[in-house]
Amino acid sequence: MNDVLKNLIRTARGEIAPDPILKDGRVISLFTCEAIEKDVAIYDGVVVGTVSHKGEKCLDARGHYICPGFIDGHFRIESTMLTAPELPGWFKYL
């Protein structure tokens, strides 16, 4: 397992502080069809959890909707003008 994945898991467990934390946003649940007020922890650009975390950098998301995993849920590969091997690097900038 590489170090990035290890750190993502450690952050999700609360062992490493996320950076940033989106505080008090309304998280859209596609499973329950609800918008639930929660904090969203992010590490290295990846959502690692929606439970209470502690960290130094908090962004106020009050009044905003957050859709983890729903961002760029559909796109057309040919519209990106990228080849398949280039796509994983492109997602980091979304």
C-alpha positions in Angstrom: 0.0 0.0 0.0 1.5 3.4 -1.0 1.9 6.3 1.5 -0.8 8.4 0.0 -3.4 5.7 0.5 -2.1 5.0 4.0 -2.5 8.7 4.9 -6.0 8.8 3.4 -7.0 5.9 5.6 -5.3 7.4 8.7 -7.1 10.7 8.1 -10.5 8.9 7.8 -9.7 7.2 11.1 -8.9 10.6 12.7 -5.2 9.8 13.2 -4.1 12.6 10.9 -5.8 16.1 10.7 -7.7 16.7 7.5 -7.0 19.8 5.4 -9.4 21.4 5.0 -12.7 20.6 6.8 -15.9 21.9 5.3 -17.9 22.9 8.4 -21.7 22.9 8.7 -22.5 22.3 5.0 -25.6 20.3 3.9 -24.4 17.0 2.6 -26.5 15.4 -0.1 -27.2 11.7 0.5 -28.2 9.9 -2.7 -29.1 6.9 -0.5 -31.7 8.6 1.7 -32.6 11.6 -0.5 -31.8 14.0 2.3 -29.6 17.0 2.8 -27.9 16.4 6.2 -25.9 19.1 8.0 -22.4 17.6 8.5 -18.8 18.4 8.3 -16.8 17.0 5.4 -13.1 16.1 5.9 -10.7 16.3 3.0 -7.1 15.1 2.7 -5.0 15.7 -0.4 -8.1 16.7 -2.4 -10.0 13.5 -1.5 -13.1 13.3 0.7 -12.2 11.0 3.6 -15.3 11.3 5.8 -18.4 13.1 6.9 -18.1 12.6 10.6 -16.7 15.1 13.1 -13.0 15.7 12.6 -10.6 18.2 14.1 -8.2 20.2 12.0 -6.5 23.5 11.7 -8.0 24.7 8.4 -11.8 24.9 8.5 -13.9 26.4 5.7 -17.4 27.6 6.6 -19.8 25.8 4.3 -23.0 27.0 6.0 -25.7 27.7 3.5 -24.0 25.5 0.9 -24.7 22.0 -0.4 -21.9 19.5 -0.6 -22.1 16.4 -2.8 -19.2 14.1 -2.1 -18.8 11.6 -4.9 -21.4 13.3 -7.0 -19.0 15.8 -8.6 -18.5 15.1 -12.2 -20.7 12.1 -12.1 -21.0 12.2 -15.8 -18.8 13.4 -18.6 -17.8 12.5 -22.1 -14.3 11.2 -22.4 -14.0 12.6 -26.0 -14.8 16.1 -24.7 -11.8 16.1 -22.4 -9.4 15.9 -25.4 -7.3 13.5 -23.3 -6.2 10.0 -23.8 -7.3 7.3 -21.3 -3.8 7.2 -19.5 -4.1 11.0 -19.0 -7.5 10.9 -17.3 -6.5 10.0 -13.7 -4.3 13.1 -13.4 -7.0 15.3 -14.8 -9.5 14.4 -12.1 -7.3 15.9 -9.4 -8.1 19.4 -10.8 -11.8 19.1 -10.6 
